[in-house]
Amino acid sequence: MGSPQLTLWAAAASDSELSSTSAVGLVLAGGAVLVIAGQLLRLRLRIRRERQGGGDER
């Protein structure tokens, strides 16, 4: 998978070494993106279930 974070990391690493602060920032930003994407997927699934009349049934 060519995620933007990985391609950004590869481009930055090829030019010069990243500082540890930059590396930590990239990791935290990537984690935040994953958390937000997960929350959006859960919200989509919940809305879809409610529209189909499923409610909270599992």
Residue pairs with C-beta under 8 A, 6 or more apart in sequence:
3 30
5 26
5 29
5 30
5 33
8 26
9 18
9 26
12 18
12 22
18 26
49 55
49 56
49 57
